[in-house]
Amino acid sequence: MPRRRPSFALCFAAVRVPFGGDPAQVAGAFADVLRTAGVVGATIAGRHVGVDGWVVAKLLAAPQGDDVRPVVVRRGQSGEPPAVGDGEEVLLSDPETGWTLVLAAGTAELHRALDAAFGDARLGTSLSFDEGAFPGDDGMLSVGFEYRDLVVADFAPHESAMLAHTAKVPVRFVTVPATATTRAAAIVTGLESTQDVSRVAAWPAKGPVLHLWVNGGWSGFLVVAGKTMVGHEFGPGWDVVDPTRADGSIDDESIADVVLDQIMVEPSDPQEVARALGLDDERAAALRELLSERDPADALDRIAAILALPVEVLPALRGQVRLDALPGAVVEHPRSFLRSAMTDSATGSDDPVARRLTAGLDLDDARRRKPWWFLTWQILAIPIIGGVSVAMFTYFDSPVRGWFFAVLCVLNAAWAFWPRNPGGAPRDAQDA
């Protein structure tokens, strides 16, 4: 019977900094213990992730019951493969360097080494501190920080209902006009400042979609442009622990990269980010310079300047202004896909085209009396008639009938979605 392949997850270890101790010195000693144990990982001062007085490490492990099995590296002597103990498993070997990835039997040996060196050590897929659980309930590698985010894109006003459906949370939506120094854009945030709206970045737009976020001392962005998805994270860096590179060099490939690729956030190529954002040479150069810096203090301000974002974006992201205080802002609650699609198909009253088409109408009253069942059947009829058209072309070999049903499908779609008097408002209102 074949052995079951292990599943891997991010695992964490933490050691307490003694009262009056030097966190940097403890971090160095912590890394030495991990390196001696063959652990490939990364460390960071606890104050950067909300647990002051600790040093935290992340590593790769395979959960097994109440314990975890860390992934470690070992090197054999004189070209021989390394010895593997009871309950351990060889994952990958590199004959050229002699290093081997091994799945340890458990954490007992590592725990003993950490306890002997620091006295108070914690290890597992989740750690408990006085400040709370690490990682947090939101999956962020921090404790007690307030996560905020928003999305900026060229969304049309009438798409707000579908954006709420995509986000799965109530959203605030506003379109900000262009100024002499900033471009026009739609801004989307959660109804509550800490509600995650990152799913909105997947909604198609005329140009690139920008997702911005902050979490304590960390911040970052994600750009979605068609099938391209690139991003960057700003903040205190994790210090890599790699036993296979004694000099700390990362220029040469190593078997440890298999682990590091899983636990470290790899930044996108700045050139790809600039290309996804459609930046000119001058702005692309400014972006490359920013992304090359480690933990710049004013990263998001510089991003906003490079992209000519509306001045309302960063205050909204930082909770300094509410979008519903801006002219034309709306609040949308998530509804079913069909109801959201039908809401979006009726052009909003903030649209200048809609204002011309619906001048003099009581839209609120008309929408209350709109025959939703009729529009529902119209939408359902589109794929049915389209399917009949395809069948006529391919199966029944009847081009004339195929074209007839194709035209009928287009007319039906136009009838369903073309902006018109909703719900049968009185004729005298239409002529007003």
Secondary structure, DSSP 8 states (H G I E B T S, - for coil): --------EEEEEEEE--TT--HHHHHHHHHHHHHHTTB-EEEEEGGGGT-TTEEEEEEEEEEETTEEEEEEEEE-STT------TT-EEEEE-TTT-EEEEE-S-SHHHHHHHHHHHS-EEEESSEEETTEEES-TTS-S-SS--EEEEEEE---GGGHHHHHHHHTS-EEEEEE---SSS--EEEEEESSTT---GGGGGS--SS-EEEEEEETTEEEEEEEETTEEEEEEESS--EEE-TT-TT---SS--TTHHHHHHHS-----HHHHHHHHT--HHHHHHHHHHHHSSS-TTHHHHHHHHHT--TTHHHHHTTSS-GGGSTT-EEE----HHHHHHHHHS--TTSHHHHHHTTT--HHHHHHT--HHHHHHHHHHHHHHHHHHHHHHHTS--HHHHHHHHHHHHHHHHHHHS---TT---HHHHT-
